[in-house]
Amino acid sequence: MTHGEAWTRLPDLLEDRDDVPLLAHVRVCADCQRQLFLLGRVDRLLRERDSSEVVSRIRPLGRRGLLTSAAAVAAVAVALALVLSQRGGTQGMVLRMASGHAVGRAKMTHSDPRNDSLSLTAHGLPVDRSHMFVLWAGDNTRPSMQVGRFMVDRSGGCSVRFNLPATHDWNQFWITRPKTPDTIVAST
């Protein structure tokens, strides 16, 4: 797959994560990763705007409508609790340097049937000339994969979010520099 083909198909990844050739290109192309990140932000903002407009157009409910709505909300809450209890809910991990110094927290949540969401908050990552790092993920049954690249501020801090396929049991995360993937900066 050429870079041009991948660039035009990046919006497809917002809805569908099963395009193996496209995912393979995005894993190694920083420009496509950055563009996909920006597309995801715009998509989230548009969805939030649409949902807030819908809420503002809802007319007041009568007593019967309120009871029906309350019953529906209770049913959704029970269903959500069942789903989260089956998936284990939220999984949190601490990323540490070789010295044992904690430099970040990773929080894994289940987004939808096909995706897990990883929130990474880092502080004090070593910064020299490059503020760029690479996040990797692994499980016990499949080869590791590059999750994505991220940048930190001058103090080595950041707050980023990545989506991962829900088909893995992610249990290992580590951070490297882009040019030295064999040298681990921090890991869980």
C-alpha positions in Angstrom: 0.0 0.0 0.0 1.4 3.4 -1.0 1.4 6.4 1.3 -1.1 8.2 -0.9 -3.6 5.3 -0.8 -3.2 5.1 3.0 -3.6 8.8 3.5 -7.0 8.9 1.6 -8.2 5.8 3.5 -7.3 7.0 7.1 -10.9 8.1 7.9 -12.0 4.5 7.4 -10.0 3.6 10.5 -12.4 5.7 12.6 -15.1 3.2 12.0 -13.3 0.0 11.0 -10.1 -1.5 12.4 -9.9 -4.6 10.3 -8.0 -3.2 7.3 -4.7 -5.0 7.8 -2.7 -3.4 5.0 -3.8 0.1 6.1 -3.0 -0.6 9.8 0.4 -2.0 8.8 1.2 1.3 7.0 0.0 3.5 9.8 2.1 1.6 12.3 5.3 2.7 10.6 4.3 6.1 9.2 4.5 9.0 11.6 2.6 11.4 9.2 -0.3 9.0 9.0 -0.3 8.4 12.7 -0.5 12.2 13.3 -3.2 12.6 10.7 -5.3 9.8 12.2 -4.9 11.3 15.7 -6.2 14.7 14.3 -9.1 13.0 12.5 -10.0 11.2 15.7 -10.1 14.5 17.6 -12.4 16.1 15.0 -14.6 13.1 14.9 -15.0 13.1 18.7 -15.7 16.9 18.7 -18.4 16.5 16.0 -20.0 13.6 17.9 -20.0 15.6 21.1 -21.5 18.6 19.4 -24.3 16.4 17.7 -25.2 14.8 21.0 -25.4 18.2 22.8 -27.6 19.6 20.1 -30.0 16.6 20.5 -30.2 17.2 24.2 -31.1 20.8 23.7 -33.9 19.9 21.4 -35.6 17.4 23.8 -38.9 18.7 25.1 -39.9 18.4 28.7 -41.3 15.0 29.7 -44.5 14.4 31.6 -44.7 12.2 34.7 -45.2 9.0 32.6 -42.3 9.9 30.3 -40.0 10.5 33.3 -40.9 7.0 34.7 -40.3 5.4 31.4 -37.0 7.2 31.0 -35.9 6.3 34.5 -36.7 2.6 33.8 -34.7 2.8 30.5 -31.7 4.4 32.3 -31.8 1.7 35.0 -31.9 -1.1 32.3 -28.9 0.5 30.6 -27.0 0.8 33.9 -27.6 -2.9 34.7 -26.5 -4.0 31.2 -23.4 -1.8 31.4 -22.5 -3.3 34.8 -22.8 -6.8 33.4 -20.6 -6.0 30.4 -18.0 -4.3 32.6 -17.9 -7.1 35.1 -17.3 -9.6 32.3 -14.5 -7.6 30.8 -12.9 -6.7 34.1 -13.7 -2.9 33.9 -10.7 -0.7 34.1 -7.2 -2.0 34.3 -4.5 0.4 35.6 -0.7 0.0 35.3 2.4 2.0 36.4 5.3 2.5 34.0 8.7 2.6 35.6 12.2 3.2 34.5 15.0 0.6 35.1 15.8 2.5 38.4 12.3 1.8 39.6 11.2 5.4 39.4 7.6 5.7 38.3 7.2 7.9 35.2 3.7 7.2 34.1 0.3 5.6 34.5 -1.5 3.6 31.8 -5.3 3.0 32.2 -6.9 0.5 29.9 -10.7 0.6 29.4 -13.1 -1.3 27.1 -14.4 1.1 24.5 -16.6 -1.1 22.4 -16.8 -4.7 21.2 -13.8 -4.2 18.9 -11.6 -1.6 20.7 -9.8 -1.0 24.0 -8.8 2.5 25.0 -5.4 3.2 26.6 -4.9 6.5 28.4 -1.2 7.2 29.2 -0.3 10.0 31.5 3.5 10.5 31.9 5.7 12.8 33.9 9.4 13.0 34.1 10.3 11.0 31.0 14.0 11.7 30.1 14.1 14.5 27.6 17.2 15.4 25.6 17.1 16.6 22.0 14.1 14.6 21.1 10.7 14.9 22.8 9.3 11.9 20.8 8.7 8.4 22.2 7.1 5.2 21.0 4.6 3.2 23.0 4.6 -0.6 22.5 2.1 -3.3 23.7 2.3 -7.0 24.1 0.4 -10.0 25.4 1.4 -13.5 26.2 0.2 -15.1 23.0 0.9 -12.8 20.1 3.9 -10.7 18.9 4.3 -7.2 20.3 3.0 -4.2 18.4 3.8 -0.6 18.1 0.8 1.3 19.6 1.9 4.8 18.5 4.2 7.7 18.8 3.7 10.6 21.3 5.5 13.7 22.3 6.2 15.1 25.7 6.7 18.6 27.0 10.0 20.0 28.3 9.4 18.4 31.7 8.9 15.0 30.1 5.1 15.0 30.7 2.2 14.2 28.5 -1.4 12.9 28.4 -2.3 10.8 25.4 -4.9 8.2 24.4 -4.6 5.3 22.0 -7.1 2.7 20.7 -6.0 -1.0 20.6 -7.8 -4.0 19.2 -9.9 -5.7 21.8 -8.8 -9.1 20.4 -5.7 -9.2 22.6 -5.3 -9.5 26.4 -2.9 -6.5 26.7 -0.7 -7.0 29.8 2.7 -5.4 28.9 3.5 -1.9 27.8 6.8 -0.2 27.3 8.3 3.0 26.0 11.3 3.4 23.7 12.8 6.1 21.6 11.9 6.1 17.8 15.5 5.4 16.6 16.4 2.8 19.3 13.4 0.4 19.7 15.5 -2.1 21.5 16.4 0.2 24.4 13.5 0.4 26.8 13.0 3.8 28.6 10.2 2.6 30.9 7.9 -0.4 31.2 5.0 -1.9 33.2 
